[in-house]
């Protein structure tokens, strides 16, 4: 895991994004889809909180 975390180039925007995604996947019990659905509005930087939206429940008939 240490090697994987060193791969993103954190001097670029995409590298910072990729590093943040890897940290979210490693440090939290969230699913990939929950992280993929994150928007900037889901992040509260001042309170250091992230709001995770659950997958919409589907009904079948």
C-alpha positions as CSV (number, residue, x, y, z in Angstrom):
1,X,0.0,0.0,0.0
2,X,2.9,2.4,0.7
3,X,4.1,2.0,-2.9
4,X,0.6,2.6,-4.3
5,X,0.2,5.8,-2.2
6,X,3.5,7.1,-3.7
7,X,2.4,6.7,-7.3
8,X,0.2,9.9,-7.7
9,X,2.2,13.0,-8.6
10,X,0.9,15.3,-5.8
11,X,2.3,18.4,-7.5
12,X,-0.5,18.2,-10.1
13,X,-4.2,18.6,-9.6
14,X,-4.9,15.1,-11.0
15,X,-2.3,13.7,-8.8
16,X,-3.8,15.3,-5.7
17,X,-7.2,14.0,-6.7
18,X,-5.9,10.5,-7.3
19,X,-4.1,10.5,-3.9
20,X,-7.3,11.7,-2.2
21,X,-9.4,9.0,-3.8
22,X,-6.8,6.3,-2.7
23,X,-6.9,7.7,0.8
24,X,-10.7,7.6,0.9
25,X,-10.7,4.0,-0.4
26,X,-8.0,2.9,2.1
27,X,-9.1,4.8,5.2
28,X,-12.8,4.4,5.1
29,X,-15.4,1.6,4.7
30,X,-17.0,3.3,1.8
31,X,-17.8,1.6,-1.5
32,X,-16.1,2.6,-4.8
33,X,-19.5,3.8,-6.1
34,X,-20.1,6.1,-3.1
35,X,-16.7,7.7,-3.6
36,X,-17.3,8.0,-7.4
37,X,-20.6,9.9,-6.8
38,X,-18.9,12.5,-4.6
39,X,-19.1,16.2,-5.7
40,X,-17.3,19.2,-4.3
41,X,-20.5,20.2,-2.5
42,X,-20.4,17.0,-0.5
43,X,-17.1,18.1,1.2
44,X,-17.3,20.5,4.1
45,X,-13.7,21.7,4.4
46,X,-14.1,23.9,7.5
47,X,-15.7,21.0,9.5
48,X,-13.5,18.3,7.7
49,X,-16.6,16.3,6.9
50,X,-17.7,14.4,3.7
51,X,-21.4,13.6,3.1
52,X,-21.8,10.2,1.4
53,X,-24.9,9.6,-0.6
54,X,-26.2,6.1,-0.5
55,X,-27.1,4.3,-3.7
56,X,-30.6,5.1,-4.7
57,X,-33.0,2.3,-3.8
58,X,-34.5,0.8,-7.0
59,X,-38.0,-0.7,-7.1
60,X,-39.0,-3.4,-9.5
61,X,-42.4,-4.4,-10.7
